[in-house]
Amino acid sequence: MSNQFNANVNTQTTLSPPKPSWADLGPFGFPGSIDANGYVPYLMAIILVASVMAVSLRKNKLASFPVINGSKNEYLRNGRAMLARGMKEYGGKPFRVNTGLGGGVIILNPTVMPEVRNDQRFDSTKFLLQYWQAGIPGFEPYIALGTEILHNVIKWNLTPAGISKLNKPLSDEADAALKDILTDNEGKNPDWLKITVNYTNKATNAARVLRRWPVFLYKYIHWFLRECQEVRVMVQEARETIAPILESRRAEKAADPSLEYHDALDWYESAAKKMGVDYDPAAQQLGLSVSAILTSNDLMSQSIMDLCKNPEMFEPLRNEIRSVLGDGGWKPTTLYNMKLLDSVLKETLRLKPVAAVGLGRRVMSEVRLQDGTVLPKEAGIAVSAEKMWDPEIYENPRTFDGYRFLSMREASEQGEKTAQLVSTSPDHLGFGLGIHACPGRFFGANTVKLVMCHLLLKYDIKLAENSNTKPMEFGFSMLANPTVKVLVRRRKEEVNF
């Protein structure tokens, strides 16, 4: 068959357009013929002209969306305030934010969420890859976020049923980690743990520094930025750390195929074998860590601050944890039954999500919405997360109420479905929405709850004096303030777990 294909590959039917010769290009200023050594400048010119025309056409299609800000720096400094101003100035009609990336981001009215949430013409991964500088050396783990193997690892191993089996080992790990952090015990800290913990923060900082520069300079300037140099070194260190571990494991498995390790390294090895693909182990492991750490760490940090500002919540939470754990320790339903803790975490995520926008998508082909809005191919879109602070949806929306979602769950069967931490809805975009909702939210939620159980039962916590708990904002991002200090004192937990 391959010979037959090769024999016919140059055949041309009468329906095919005629192939132009160089002579046909004479009217456009090109020579009538060209030698092999001289074609490169002309080819480059054609590519350049075509690229400029493509960009110009896309810009023309974006021109119908007014731009709310004059400079990228205004977006970086006041992204959240610009969203509110844009919604007010344009009366809920689409407008554009100049983010410095491509044509910026089109902010749509939240009413389009039901229309967009499950439409496969909108891609969240492509949107995030552009935002996180995927393609720049050092940011390879962000490319991993969009790979099929990572999504399969999560889908095949981090299901609610699979996660429940991890509760006890994760609880033991959380206990050991808190002892290492909050006591004088200088436990041995493996190189891999240091890399996975530090990479997310370093990469976030490097991305923030890189965004200060024009986009066309990214692929050059990153070589000279200290923050970008640091993440490149960390990725290389990750590869050097993980390579001998995998080599040893593969040798052990060759000797005993039934051997299993029940960890993320083993999940990836099994997935790669099942899918028949090669993969970058270090980038994938860091990508998995990024997806788990960024939101989970932020939610945990912000929850601690919120509880310190609302100390009346400490004892009710401790009572719930003691009651549930006292009824048989770690069971598949243990964390599910901590409904007040679940409510507190969801309330924290409502008041301060990791971003002031939701439903971030890249338009993969031109789309006409039901209201007539035409979204051009390759455009970035998002909606404001304002519904999470809407007084028509939430009573006293700017006030922390740890019982808010518990009350909703107890009020109706529908509330039981929609008011859980891992539930997604247009009224709460903490974990996204639709087919691109965060696939790791079940694991992330369980991990945060496990750590909070240990922290609340074993330690007294309060904010240090003069602590500034205002979130750190840049662009659309809203992150728990990393400068906040808390005072911690060991307490008797009254239940062993």
C-alpha positions in Angstrom: 0.0 0.0 0.0 2.8 2.4 0.8 4.2 2.0 -2.7 0.9 2.7 -4.3 0.5 5.8 -2.2 3.9 7.1 -3.1 3.2 6.4 -6.8 0.1 8.6 -6.7 1.2 11.3 -4.4 2.0 13.7 -7.2 -1.1 13.1 -9.3 -3.4 16.1 -9.9 -7.1 16.0 -10.6 -8.9 18.7 -12.7 -10.4 20.0 -9.5 -7.0 21.0 -8.0 -6.0 24.7 -8.5 -3.1 25.3 -10.9 0.3 25.6 -9.3 1.7 29.1 -9.7 5.1 29.6 -11.2 7.5 32.4 -10.3 6.5 34.1 -13.6 3.0 34.4 -12.3 4.3 36.4 -9.4 5.9 39.1 -11.6 3.0 41.6 -11.2 3.7 41.5 -7.4 7.3 42.6 -7.8 8.9 39.1 -7.6 11.5 37.9 -10.1 10.4 35.7 -13.0 12.7 33.0 -11.8 14.8 32.2 -8.8 17.9 30.0 -8.2 18.3 27.6 -5.4 20.8 29.9 -3.6 18.6 33.0 -3.7 15.1 31.8 -2.7 15.5 32.2 1.1 15.1 36.0 1.3 11.9 35.8 -0.9 10.5 32.9 1.2 11.2 34.9 4.4 9.4 37.9 2.9 6.4 35.8 2.0 6.2 34.3 5.5 6.6 37.8 7.1 3.8 39.3 4.9 1.5 36.4 5.5 2.1 36.6 9.3 1.5 40.3 9.4 -1.7 39.9 7.4 -2.9 37.1 9.7 -2.3 39.2 12.8 -4.0 42.2 11.1 -7.1 40.2 10.2 -7.4 38.9 13.8 -6.9 42.4 15.2 -9.7 43.7 12.9 -12.0 41.1 14.3 -11.1 42.0 17.8 -11.6 45.7 17.1 -15.3 45.5 17.8 -14.5 44.8 21.5 -13.6 48.1 23.3 -10.4 48.0 25.4 -10.8 49.0 29.0 -7.1 49.7 29.7 -4.4 51.6 27.9 -1.4 49.6 29.1 -0.4 46.1 30.3 1.0 47.6 33.5 -2.5 49.0 34.4 -3.8 45.4 34.1 -1.0 44.0 36.2 -1.6 46.6 38.9 -5.4 46.8 38.9 -6.8 43.8 37.1 -9.7 43.2 39.5 -10.7 46.9 39.7 -10.6 47.1 35.9 -13.1 44.2 35.6 -15.6 46.0 37.9 -15.1 49.2 35.9 -15.6 47.5 32.6 -18.8 45.8 33.7 -20.2 49.1 34.8 -19.0 51.2 31.8 -20.2 48.8 29.1 -23.4 47.7 30.8 -22.5 44.0 30.8 -21.5 44.0 27.1 -18.2 42.3 26.1 -15.0 44.3 26.4 -11.4 43.6 26.2 -8.5 43.7 28.7 -5.1 44.4 27.4 -3.0 41.8 29.2 0.0 42.1 26.9 -0.6 38.6 25.5 -1.9 38.4 22.0 -5.1 40.4 21.6 -5.8 40.4 25.4 -8.8 38.8 27.0 -12.4 39.4 26.0 -14.5 39.6 29.2 -18.0 38.2 28.6 -21.2 38.7 30.6 -21.6 35.9 33.2 -24.9 35.1 31.6 -23.1 33.2 28.8 -21.7 30.6 31.1 -24.4 28.0 30.4 -23.7 28.4 26.7 -19.9 28.2 26.9 -19.3 25.8 29.8 -19.4 22.5 27.8 -18.7 23.8 24.3 -15.6 22.0 23.0 -14.8 24.9 20.7 -13.5 26.6 23.8 -10.2 25.2 25.3 -9.1 26.0 28.9 -5.7 24.3 28.5 -4.7 26.5 25.6 -5.7 29.6 27.5 -3.6 28.6 30.5 -0.6 27.6 28.5 -0.4 31.1 27.0 -0.9 32.7 30.4 1.8 30.6 32.0 4.5 31.2 29.4 4.4 27.5 28.2 7.1 27.0 25.7 9.7 29.1 27.6 12.5 26.9 29.1 11.8 26.3 32.8 8.1 26.3 32.3 7.9 22.8 30.8 5.7 21.6 33.7 3.0 24.0 32.5 3.0 22.3 29.1 2.5 19.1 31.0 -0.8 20.5 32.4 -2.2 20.2 28.9 -1.1 16.7 28.1 -3.4 13.7 27.8 -1.2 11.5 30.1 -1.5 13.9 33.0 -5.3 14.0 32.6 -5.4 10.2 32.4 -3.2 9.9 35.5 -5.8 12.0 37.4 -8.8 10.3 35.8 -7.5 6.8 36.5 -6.0 7.2 40.0 -7.5 10.3 41.7 -11.2 9.3 41.6 -13.2 9.8 44.7 -13.0 6.1 45.4 -9.3 6.0 44.8 -8.6 9.1 46.9 -10.4 7.6 50.0 -7.7 4.9 50.1 -5.1 7.6 50.4 -6.6 9.3 53.5 -4.6 7.4 56.1 -1.2 7.7 54.4 -1.8 11.3 53.5 -2.8 11.9 57.1 0.4 10.4 58.3 2.3 12.5 55.8 0.5 15.7 56.9 1.3 14.9 60.6 5.0 14.4 59.8 5.1 17.6 57.6 3.6 19.8 60.3 6.1 18.4 62.9 8.9 19.3 60.5 7.5 22.8 59.9 6.2 23.8 63.3 8.7 22.2 65.7 12.4 22.2 66.2 12.7 18.8 64.6 14.9 19.2 61.6 13.6 16.2 59.7 15.5 15.1 56.7 14.1 17.0 53.7 14.6 15.1 50.4 15.8 17.0 47.4 12.6 16.1 45.5 10.4 17.5 48.2 12.3 20.7 48.1 11.9 21.0 44.4 8.2 20.2 44.2 7.4 22.6 47.1 9.5 25.5 45.8 9.0 25.2 42.1 5.4 26.5 42.1 6.3 29.6 44.0 9.4 30.2 42.0 7.6 29.7 38.6 4.7 32.0 39.7 7.2 34.7 40.6 9.2 34.2 37.3 6.0 34.4 35.3 5.1 37.7 37.1 8.5 39.2 36.3 8.4 38.0 32.7 5.0 39.6 32.1 6.5 43.0 32.6 8.3 42.7 29.3 6.7 42.8 25.8 5.6 39.4 24.6 7.8 39.4 21.5 10.9 39.6 23.9 9.9 36.6 26.1 11.9 34.0 24.2 15.0 36.2 24.4 14.8 38.1 27.7 14.1 35.0 29.8 17.7 33.9 29.4 18.9 37.0 31.3 16.2 37.2 34.1 17.4 35.7 37.4 13.9 34.4 38.3 13.7 32.5 35.0 17.2 31.2 35.4 16.1 29.8 38.8 13.2 27.8 37.3 15.4 26.4 34.5 17.8 25.2 37.1 15.0 23.6 39.2 13.6 21.7 36.2 17.1 20.4 35.4 17.6 19.4 39.1 14.3 17.7 39.0 15.4 15.6 36.0 18.7 14.7 37.7 16.9 13.7 40.9 14.2 11.6 39.3 16.2 9.8 36.7 18.1 7.4 39.0 14.9 6.6 41.0 13.1 5.7 37.8 16.0 3.7 36.5 16.2 1.7 39.7 12.4 1.1 39.7 12.4 0.0 36.1 15.1 -2.6 36.9 13.1 -3.9 39.9 10.0 -4.2 37.8 11.8 -6.0 35.1 12.8 -8.6 37.7 9.3 -8.6 39.3 6.5 -7.4 37.0 3.9 -7.6 39.8 5.7 -5.0 41.9 3.7 -1.8 42.6 4.6 1.4 44.4 1.2 3.2 44.7 2.5 6.7 44.1 2.6 9.3 41.3 5.8 8.0 39.7 4.2 4.5 39.4 0.9 6.0 38.0 2.8 7.8 35.2 4.9 4.7 34.3 1.7 2.6 34.1 -0.2 5.3 32.1 2.7 5.7 29.7 2.9 1.9 29.1 -0.9 1.7 28.7 -1.0 4.6 26.3 2.2 3.6 24.4 3.7 7.1 24.8 7.0 8.6 25.9 6.9 11.4 28.5 9.2 13.7 30.4 8.9 12.3 34.0 10.3 15.4 35.7 8.1 17.9 33.9 5.0 15.7 34.4 5.7 15.2 38.1 6.2 19.0 38.6 3.1 19.6 36.5 1.1 17.4 38.8 2.5 19.2 41.8 1.7 22.6 40.3 -1.9 21.6 39.7 -2.2 20.3 43.3 -0.1 22.8 45.2 -1.1 26.2 43.7 -4.8 26.1 44.6 -4.5 23.8 47.6 -1.7 25.8 49.3 -3.5 29.0 48.6 -6.8 27.7 50.0 -5.2 26.4 53.1 -3.2 29.6 53.8 -6.3 31.8 53.2 -8.5 29.6 55.4 -6.1 29.9 58.3 -6.2 33.7 58.0 -10.0 33.7 57.8 -10.3 31.5 60.9 -7.8 33.7 62.8 -10.0 36.7 61.9 -13.1 34.7 63.0 -11.8 32.7 66.1 -15.3 31.7 67.1 -15.1 29.1 64.4 -12.2 27.1 66.0 -14.1 25.2 68.6 -17.1 24.1 66.5 -14.6 22.8 63.9 -12.6 21.0 66.5 -15.8 19.4 67.9 -16.8 18.2 64.5 -13.4 16.7 63.7 -13.2 15.0 67.1 -16.7 13.6 66.7 -16.2 12.2 63.2 -12.7 10.8 63.9 -13.9 9.3 67.1 -16.4 7.3 65.1 -14.0 4.8 63.7 -11.0 6.8 62.5 -10.3 7.1 58.8 -13.1 5.6 56.6 -14.2 6.5 53.1 -16.9 8.7 54.5 -14.8 10.4 57.1 -13.9 13.6 55.3 -17.4 13.8 53.7 -18.9 13.9 57.1 -16.9 17.0 58.1 -19.5 19.2 56.6 -18.7 22.4 58.6 -15.0 22.2 57.6 -16.2 21.7 54.0 -18.4 24.8 54.4 -15.6 26.9 55.8 -13.2 26.0 53.0 -15.9 26.7 50.3 -16.6 30.1 51.9 -12.9 31.0 51.9 -12.7 30.0 48.3 -15.8 32.1 47.5 -14.5 35.3 49.1 -11.0 34.9 47.6 -10.6 32.6 44.7 -7.2 32.3 43.0 -8.4 34.5 40.2 -11.0 37.3 39.7 -12.1 35.7 36.5 -13.5 32.3 35.6 -14.2 30.2 32.6 -10.9 31.2 30.9 -10.9 29.7 27.4 -9.1 30.0 24.1 -11.5 30.1 21.1 -10.5 27.2 18.8 -12.8 28.2 15.9 -15.0 31.2 15.3 -18.1 31.2 17.4 -21.3 33.2 17.2 -23.0 33.3 20.6 -26.8 33.4 20.9 -26.8 37.1 21.6 -25.0 37.7 18.2 -21.5 38.3 19.6 -18.9 36.8 17.3 -15.8 35.5 19.0 -12.8 35.2 16.6 -10.6 32.1 16.4 -7.6 32.3 18.8 -9.2 34.9 21.0 -8.9 34.5 24.8 -12.2 34.8 26.8 -13.2 34.8 30.4 -16.0 36.0 32.7 -15.8 38.0 35.8 -16.2 36.0 39.0 -18.5 38.7 40.3 -21.4 36.3 40.9 -19.5 35.0 43.9 -20.0 38.4 45.6 -23.5 39.1 44.3 -25.9 40.2 47.0 -28.8 38.7 45.0 -27.2 35.3 45.3 -25.4 35.5 48.7 -26.6 37.4 51.8 -23.9 39.8 53.0 -21.6 38.6 50.3 -18.5 40.4 51.5 -18.8 38.9 55.0 -17.2 35.6 56.0 -19.9 33.1 57.1 -18.4 29.7 57.9 -21.9 28.2 58.2 -23.1 29.6 54.8 -22.8 26.4 52.7 -23.6 24.0 55.6 -26.9 25.8 55.9 -27.5 25.5 52.1 -26.7 21.7 52.3 -29.1 21.2 55.1 -31.9 23.3 53.5 -32.5 21.2 50.4 -31.5 18.2 48.4 -30.3 20.5 45.6 -28.2 22.3 48.2 -26.6 19.0 49.2 -25.4 18.6 45.6 -24.3 22.2 44.8 -23.0 23.5 48.2 -20.1 21.0 48.7 -16.6 22.3 48.3 -15.9 20.2 45.1 -19.3 21.2 43.5 -19.1 23.6 40.6 -21.8 26.1 39.5 -22.1 29.5 37.8 -22.5 31.0 41.3 -19.2 29.6 42.5 -16.2 29.4 40.1 -13.6 28.4 42.7 -12.8 25.2 40.8 -14.0 26.3 37.3 -17.0 25.1 35.5 -18.2 22.6 32.9 -16.0 20.1 31.0 -12.9 22.0 31.9 -13.5 22.2 35.7 -10.4 21.3 37.7 -10.1 17.5 37.5 -7.9 17.3 40.6 -10.3 19.2 42.9 -11.3 16.0 44.7 -7.8 15.2 45.6 -7.0 18.8 46.4 -10.0 19.2 48.7 -9.2 16.0 50.6 -5.6 17.1 51.1 -6.5 20.5 52.5 -9.1 18.9 54.8 -6.5 16.4 56.1 -4.0 19.1 56.9 -6.6 21.3 58.5 -7.7 18.4 60.8 -4.1 18.0 62.1 -3.6 21.8 62.3 -6.8 22.5 64.2 -6.7 19.7 66.7 -3.0 19.8 67.5 -2.2 23.6 67.4 -3.6 26.9 68.6 -3.2 29.5 66.0 -3.5 33.3 65.9 -2.4 36.1 63.6 0.8 38.0 64.6 0.1 41.7 65.4 -0.2 44.1 62.6 -0.6 41.3 60.0 -1.7 42.5 56.6 -4.1 39.8 55.3 -5.0 41.7 52.1 -4.5 39.3 49.1 -1.6 39.8 46.8 -3.1 40.8 43.4 -1.4 41.0 40.0 -3.4 40.9 36.8 -6.4 38.6 37.4 -4.6 36.6 40.1 -5.6 36.9 43.7 -3.2 35.0 46.0 -3.1 34.6 49.8 -0.6 37.2 51.2 2.7 35.3 51.6 4.0 37.9 54.1 1.4 37.1 56.8 2.8 35.6 60.0 0.9 33.4 62.5 1.7 32.4 66.0 1.4 28.7 66.7 1.3 26.8 70.0 1.1 23.0 70.5 -2.1 21.7 72.1 -3.4 18.3 73.2 -5.5 16.9 70.4 -7.8 14.6 72.5 -8.1 12.1 69.8 -5.4 9.9 68.1 -5.4 9.8 64.4 
